[in-house]
């Protein structure tokens, strides 16, 4: 019986232990489930919080550029949630950076990330040092004049520059640490050590008037081996100052090893001014259509030794907007060649002594404008006539003569006047004739107030335009230095091609544009 009670006791204890164990497992399971749910909720897999990055999620900035944090915003059930930003961007160093954005509220947690890459996309800069007097003898190695390479990130990369020469071109190339490449080139000045160098004193063009003696300006010669050879220069050819034409002199030198060099100089012997064959003959050309295919072709310069004969054609050089700082020099050139021109003056300009000189030397001093202010001049008929009278008074004061030749500001064909007064040009052209004035436009434009920028362009525009016409009224401006620079060449070209130069007067062929207002 005692054994039975002991066995029952052991059975009860075992059952109790099993019950306690089962209860413990249930409690533990409940705790695990509770913790799991809480953790699951903390990661916010249900997206209860909305977290939005301002700006791009993935972005690149240039090294050295300041990184501007754009921030982010978060919302939980329409309520704004604060966002914590962690991480930084070192824009001074190339690399990849991660910015973390965290929003947490009411047991919910949400995170987002922004990826920022700091890059270097700017290529290095190579600066070449250039010596204008540097040269390399053919067959010898080029002596470097100098260069420097810099980079916005790597700094001085001069030592990393790779040089390569091919066909007389030196190429400089450098690559920075981020793979950006820059290349520049230099043309090497190779000089033949065998050929002497000839230099013409006074230039390759020379002008003298018929009857004057040609004075040789001289020529120098230098050689790498022999030094100064100027005394050995041989000049061949002749210039007859009594016969108008174009002459060529040749200069030659030979060094000690038999290598020769030559140069040529062209001398214009300018004929005396001839009178136009029929100055009062009406013009047969059409100034409205200067490109008429029926007009004669452009006349080129005669070849050396050509005998010059008058061609019966006349050039009327006219200059607007002066007098100016270059007018005196222009008058010197005209006087040198005995050429007369016409000056359509701007009365408000300084240098009035030029008006006196121009009139005394036989040039035509005519009316252009006093102010050249379109809005004032073309405001009314009365305004134009007042401007005309003011200019007339200036001319009368400094020349003692009344001017009866005029040129409208902008030409009679101008349309700018229509902005101020409709039909004014139609009325004014008639009014001037009633008052006894004669107005002149032009049929050859030097374009010195437009596209032409140097004396070469002015010379080309004038000579090409003149060659198409029997009577050429040329528009230039003596306020433009480069236009005055071209005048001597224009005169030489004209006289050597048989043209006559004349100043405009009442008997000159009229040159009127079409009226557009």
Secondary structure, 3 states (H helix, E strand, C coil): CHHHHHHHHHHHHHHHHHHHHHHHHHHHHHHHHHHHHHHHHHCCCCCCEEEEECCCCEEEEECCCCCCCCCEEEEECCEEECEEEECCCCCCCCEEEEEEEEEEECCEEEEEEEEEEEECCCCCEEEECCCCCCCEECCCCCCCCCEEEEECCCEECHHHCEEEEECCEEEEEEECCCCCEEEEEEECCEECCCCCEEEECCCCEEEEECCCCCCCCCEEEEECCCEECHHHCEEECCCCCCCCEEEEEEEEEECCCCCEEEEEEEEEEECCCCCCCCCCCCCCCCCCCCCCCCCCCCCCCCCCCCCCCCCCCEEEEEEECCCCCCHHHHHHHHHHHCCCCEEEEECCCCCCHHHHHHHHCCCEEEEEECCCCHHHHCCCHHHHHHHHHHHHHHHHHHHCCCCCEECCCCCCCCCHHHHCCCCHHHHHHHHHHHCCCEECCCCEECCCCCCCCCHHHHHHHHHHHHCCCCEEEEEEECCCHHHHHCHHHHHHHHHHCCCEECCCCCCCCCCCCCCCC
